[in-house]
Amino acid sequence: AWEAQAQRLKELQQLVERGGGSFAAVTFPFFQALGAAYAWDGVHQQLAALWHQQNVKHLDLHPVYGKLKPHDLMVNSLDAHPNELAHLMAADAILKFLNEGAKP
C-alpha cells in the first residue's frame, strides 16, 4: 500500500510542477492518536523521507500540537477533524513555513 501511495504523491508533485506550480506538503497528525506513544510516527517518518528524496518542501505539524490532548484539538469525540484551535495553530505554522521559504 505504501508504494502505491508514494507513487500517487510523486505523480501529484509532477502534475503541479508540469503546470508551473511549486509543490509543498503539510502532514497533519491523527489527533485521536496523540499522546506519549503516538502510533503514527513511522508513517510521518516515511512521508518526511519521501519528501526529502523528492526535494519537496515539507512541514510536519505533529510537533506543533505539542502536549495538547486530543479533545483540545478535535471537533468532538465523534469527529476527529481539526477544530478551530487546531486550524489556527496549523495556519500559524504554515504561514511561518511559507514565509521562511518552505525549505525542504
N, C-alpha and C positions, 0 to 999 in steps of 0.2 A: 504494500500500500504506500509506503514512504516513497519508493522510486517513482511510482505513478504520479504522486502529488508533487514531488520535486520537479518532475518533468513539466507538469502543468504550470508551476510557478515560473520556471525558466521560460516557457512559451509566453506567459503573460508579460514578463520582462521584455522579451524580444518584440512583442507586439507594440508595447508602449514606445520602446526605443526606435523601432522602424517608423513609427508615426511622428518621430521628432520629440517625443516626451522624455522626461527624466524620471526614472523609476526609483522609488524608495519603498521600504517596507516597515510596518509597525506591528509588533507582536503583542497582543493582549494576553494576560494570564486568564486561566479559568478561575473566576472569583470564588466559586463554591469549593475549590480545592486549596485555597490559600491557607497557609499555616507553616509550621516548622518543617513538616515533611511534604512539601509541595511535590505531588506525583508527576508533574509535567516538566520538570527541569530538563530531562533528557530531550524532550521534543523542542524546547526552547534552544538548547544547545545545537540540535540538528539544524534548526532554522538559521541560527546565527552562522553556523559553518557554511551552509548553502549560500547565504547572502554574501559572506566573505569571499567564497570561491567565485561567485558571480560578480564581485565588485559592486554590490548593491548597498546603498546606504540603508542602515537598519537601526531601529530603536526597539528595544525590548522593554515593555512597560512593567514587567514583574517587579523590578526593584523600586519603581515609582510608588507602588502601593504599600511598601514597607511592611509594617507590623499591623496594618489595619485588618479588622475582622471581615470575613465575607459579608456579613449582614450590613456592614457600613458602606459597602460598595455595590451591592446588588439591588435591583428594583424591589424585589421582595423574596420571601423564602421559596416561592414557586417559579420565580423568573430570575435567572442568574445573569441577565444582561446588566451592563453598567447603568447605575443610577446617575442622578445629577452630579453628585460629588465625584464619582469615578470619571465622568465625562469631563468635568472641569480640570481634574488632575491630569487626565490624558491630554487635553487641549494645551495646557501649560507646558507639559513635557514635549509635545510635538512641536509647538511653536519655538521653543528653545532649540530643539533638534534641527529644525529648518533654518533658524537664524544663525546657527553655528555652521551652516554649510552642509548639514546632514552627512557627516563624514562616514565612510564605510567602515 
